[in-house]
Amino acid sequence: MKSNKYKPSKFVNFSESEF
């Protein structure tokens, strides 16, 4: 799940790491 919609740096790293 790559969320390109939201790009706050913290959430980007978290999202890509988790999913």
Secondary structure as GFF3:
##gff-version 3
##sequence-region A 1 19
A	DSSP	alpha_helix	9	18	.	.	.	ID=ss1
###
